[in-house]
Amino acid sequence: MIEVEQATEVAETLGLRRKGAVKRRRKGGQTCEECFFHRRLLCALDLEEPCSTFRPDSPQGLMPPRQPALLVRDA
């Protein structure tokens, strides 16, 4: 797995990210640098804040977002 600093440096070198740009944190305290897509150089977006497709990077790889529990209604 590529480290955060390496992914950011490569993205800046390839012109996929503005040099020295600091991304703002999401409400949950997550940044683009913590994203699965950013760390694997799969993200082509250069936004001011993390996008809606943010997925946390983990040693297990890409994990689907947690789904809400279904509630059974009485008819």
Secondary structure, DSSP 8 states (H G I E B T S, - for coil): ---HHHHHHHHHHTTSS-TT------TTS--GGGBHHHHTT------SS--TT--B--TT---------------
